[in-house]
Amino acid sequence: MLGWEEHGLELVHSGKVRELYADGDDIIMVASDRVSVYDVVLPTPIPGKGRVLTQLSLWWFGQLGDVIPNHVISATDVPAEWAGRAIRCRRLEMLPVECIARGYLAGLGLASYRETGAISGVRLPPGLGEGSRLPEPVFTPTTKAAAGHDEPMTFSEVEALVGGPVANSVRRATLEVYRRGAELAARRGILIADTKLEFGLLPDGTVVLADEVLTPDSSRFWPKDVYKAGGPQPSFDKQFVRDYLESIQWNKKPPVPSLPVDVIEKTREKYLEAFRRLTGKELE
Ligand code: Q0Z
């Protein structure tokens, strides 16, 4: 039974903080206000987060239109209840690779470097540490594991999976999107340490940039003014949440604590600040 406000679309995928619906030949990607930290979703939403991240992604797609075509059909032709936080997209045949570019050492990239001196088969110079800036950005693809954690892939493995030409296309596009994004962001006070992109194919084989782009959910955003290599960096967007969860000594097991109003409000303001700094616009 559908209420007056309901869309009746088929849910095709539900992620931690987003949903994907089918609408005829299109898909509609909907960002919620949910926030995930330490791999869990908090019971407290951050009001407006879904709208900010959706509008930021749309802005980047526009900026990057000369690097690669994208899946966006319309930011406005979506059910009214999702206005501002949903995108109507071309439905693509998604590539089974998470395309990651890294410009700084953190997370899985750091772990891999410590073990082997390399990431995804790319040898790095000795002496780097947590938070170090890399001599140049590196393409560090991973598998898309259905369950459990994504595993690093070498470029040869990507070639074997999707073919040489498509592998070359996604590597070039991933590095160019990262370079352009990180350079613009740094001029505006945000370091983008790494970013994860997803690509898909149109029926004619064209490689298209999909999913979300250069948002704080798909990338590590660090405040540039306090950046100092040699240890962990604070998160631009989620640091108030992390600090709060540390302060109450949460054991990282359910039940997941809710957030106090001042933490919600300060975090909401960080998402808005990221949007304003990067785009130079106020959110409509
Ligand atoms: C995106 C994802 C989300 C959960 C599949 N244009 C497209 N065509 C076909 N499939 C996708 C896209 Cl973007 C697609 N994801 C990631 C998004 C919720 C998972 F909103 N998975």
Boltz pocket constraint, residues with backbone or C-beta under 6 A from the ligand:
constraints:
  - pocket:
      binder: B
      contacts: [[A, 13], [A, 14], [A, 15], [A, 18], [A, 19], [A, 20], [A, 27], [A, 28], [A, 29], [A, 30], [A, 71], [A, 89], [A, 90], [A, 91], [A, 92], [A, 93], [A, 94], [A, 200], [A, 210], [A, 211]]
      max_distance: 6.0
